[in-house]
Amino acid sequence: MARRPNYKFERMERDRAKAAKKAARAQLKAEKAEKRKAEASGESLPGELPAEEASTEEASVEERPPENQ
């Protein structure tokens, strides 16, 4: 026996998925704009290293010998 279609539920699920996708895109866009504004003003965002410290941090990671387990 075929299942009975539930159009209202299916539409609500599609709308909910669409809203979640839209919210995720809006959040990424806001983060990108915040990062761009911080870079333009010469500040660093919390949790991020300034460009000079980031390059020295990467260099120290490359110099470490691999850990043996």
ChimeraX commands (.cxc) that place a marker at each C-alpha (Angstrom):
marker #1 position 0.00,0.00,0.00 radius 0.5
marker #1 position 1.36,3.41,-0.96 radius 0.5
marker #1 position 1.86,5.98,1.74 radius 0.5
marker #1 position -0.51,8.88,2.00 radius 0.5
marker #1 position 1.19,12.17,1.05 radius 0.5
marker #1 position 1.49,14.79,3.76 radius 0.5
marker #1 position 2.03,17.94,1.74 radius 0.5
marker #1 position 1.92,20.34,4.68 radius 0.5
marker #1 position 4.63,18.43,6.60 radius 0.5
marker #1 position 6.84,18.08,3.51 radius 0.5
marker #1 position 6.56,21.79,2.76 radius 0.5
marker #1 position 7.37,22.65,6.40 radius 0.5
marker #1 position 10.48,20.42,6.23 radius 0.5
marker #1 position 11.64,22.07,2.99 radius 0.5
marker #1 position 11.07,25.54,4.45 radius 0.5
marker #1 position 12.91,24.63,7.65 radius 0.5
marker #1 position 15.90,23.29,5.69 radius 0.5
marker #1 position 15.88,26.39,3.51 radius 0.5
marker #1 position 15.79,28.68,6.56 radius 0.5
marker #1 position 18.68,26.81,8.20 radius 0.5
marker #1 position 20.75,27.09,5.03 radius 0.5
marker #1 position 19.95,30.79,4.75 radius 0.5
marker #1 position 20.91,31.39,8.40 radius 0.5
marker #1 position 24.23,29.58,7.93 radius 0.5
marker #1 position 25.02,31.69,4.87 radius 0.5
marker #1 position 24.09,34.89,6.74 radius 0.5
marker #1 position 26.37,33.90,9.62 radius 0.5
marker #1 position 29.31,33.22,7.29 radius 0.5
marker #1 position 28.69,36.52,5.54 radius 0.5
marker #1 position 28.63,38.39,8.87 radius 0.5
marker #1 position 31.85,36.70,10.02 radius 0.5
marker #1 position 33.53,37.54,6.75 radius 0.5
marker #1 position 32.44,41.17,7.00 radius 0.5
marker #1 position 33.66,41.36,10.61 radius 0.5
marker #1 position 37.01,39.91,9.62 radius 0.5
marker #1 position 37.30,42.35,6.72 radius 0.5
marker #1 position 36.49,45.30,9.00 radius 0.5
marker #1 position 39.04,44.14,11.59 radius 0.5
marker #1 position 41.75,43.78,8.96 radius 0.5
marker #1 position 40.95,47.22,7.56 radius 0.5
marker #1 position 41.31,48.80,11.00 radius 0.5
marker #1 position 44.52,46.86,11.72 radius 0.5
marker #1 position 43.09,44.87,14.63 radius 0.5
marker #1 position 43.09,41.13,15.11 radius 0.5
marker #1 position 39.99,39.16,15.99 radius 0.5
marker #1 position 39.85,37.33,19.32 radius 0.5
marker #1 position 41.35,33.86,19.01 radius 0.5
marker #1 position 43.46,34.78,16.01 radius 0.5
marker #1 position 47.16,35.58,16.01 radius 0.5
marker #1 position 48.37,38.75,14.31 radius 0.5
marker #1 position 50.08,38.17,10.96 radius 0.5
marker #1 position 53.61,38.51,12.41 radius 0.5
marker #1 position 52.99,36.03,15.25 radius 0.5
marker #1 position 51.19,33.60,12.94 radius 0.5
marker #1 position 54.18,33.36,10.62 radius 0.5
marker #1 position 56.59,32.71,13.52 radius 0.5
marker #1 position 54.19,30.15,14.99 radius 0.5
marker #1 position 54.06,28.27,11.68 radius 0.5
marker #1 position 57.85,28.33,11.44 radius 0.5
marker #1 position 58.24,26.83,14.92 radius 0.5
marker #1 position 55.79,24.05,14.03 radius 0.5
marker #1 position 57.82,23.14,10.96 radius 0.5
marker #1 position 61.08,22.97,12.94 radius 0.5
marker #1 position 59.79,20.44,15.47 radius 0.5
marker #1 position 60.81,16.82,14.89 radius 0.5
marker #1 position 57.93,14.35,14.47 radius 0.5
marker #1 position 56.80,12.69,17.68 radius 0.5
marker #1 position 57.25,8.92,17.89 radius 0.5
marker #1 position 54.45,6.97,19.48 radius 0.5
marker link #1:1,2 radius 0.2
marker link #1:2,3 radius 0.2
marker link #1:3,4 radius 0.2
marker link #1:4,5 radius 0.2
marker link #1:5,6 radius 0.2
marker link #1:6,7 radius 0.2
marker link #1:7,8 radius 0.2
marker link #1:8,9 radius 0.2
marker link #1:9,10 radius 0.2
marker link #1:10,11 radius 0.2
marker link #1:11,12 radius 0.2
marker link #1:12,13 radius 0.2
marker link #1:13,14 radius 0.2
marker link #1:14,15 radius 0.2
marker link #1:15,16 radius 0.2
marker link #1:16,17 radius 0.2
marker link #1:17,18 radius 0.2
marker link #1:18,19 radius 0.2
marker link #1:19,20 radius 0.2
marker link #1:20,21 radius 0.2
marker link #1:21,22 radius 0.2
marker link #1:22,23 radius 0.2
marker link #1:23,24 radius 0.2
marker link #1:24,25 radius 0.2
marker link #1:25,26 radius 0.2
marker link #1:26,27 radius 0.2
marker link #1:27,28 radius 0.2
marker link #1:28,29 radius 0.2
marker link #1:29,30 radius 0.2
marker link #1:30,31 radius 0.2
marker link #1:31,32 radius 0.2
marker link #1:32,33 radius 0.2
marker link #1:33,34 radius 0.2
marker link #1:34,35 radius 0.2
marker link #1:35,36 radius 0.2
marker link #1:36,37 radius 0.2
marker link #1:37,38 radius 0.2
marker link #1:38,39 radius 0.2
marker link #1:39,40 radius 0.2
marker link #1:40,41 radius 0.2
marker link #1:41,42 radius 0.2
marker link #1:42,43 radius 0.2
marker link #1:43,44 radius 0.2
marker link #1:44,45 radius 0.2
marker link #1:45,46 radius 0.2
marker link #1:46,47 radius 0.2
marker link #1:47,48 radius 0.2
marker link #1:48,49 radius 0.2
marker link #1:49,50 radius 0.2
marker link #1:50,51 radius 0.2
marker link #1:51,52 radius 0.2
marker link #1:52,53 radius 0.2
marker link #1:53,54 radius 0.2
marker link #1:54,55 radius 0.2
marker link #1:55,56 radius 0.2
marker link #1:56,57 radius 0.2
marker link #1:57,58 radius 0.2
marker link #1:58,59 radius 0.2
marker link #1:59,60 radius 0.2
marker link #1:60,61 radius 0.2
marker link #1:61,62 radius 0.2
marker link #1:62,63 radius 0.2
marker link #1:63,64 radius 0.2
marker link #1:64,65 radius 0.2
marker link #1:65,66 radius 0.2
marker link #1:66,67 radius 0.2
marker link #1:67,68 radius 0.2
marker link #1:68,69 radius 0.2
view
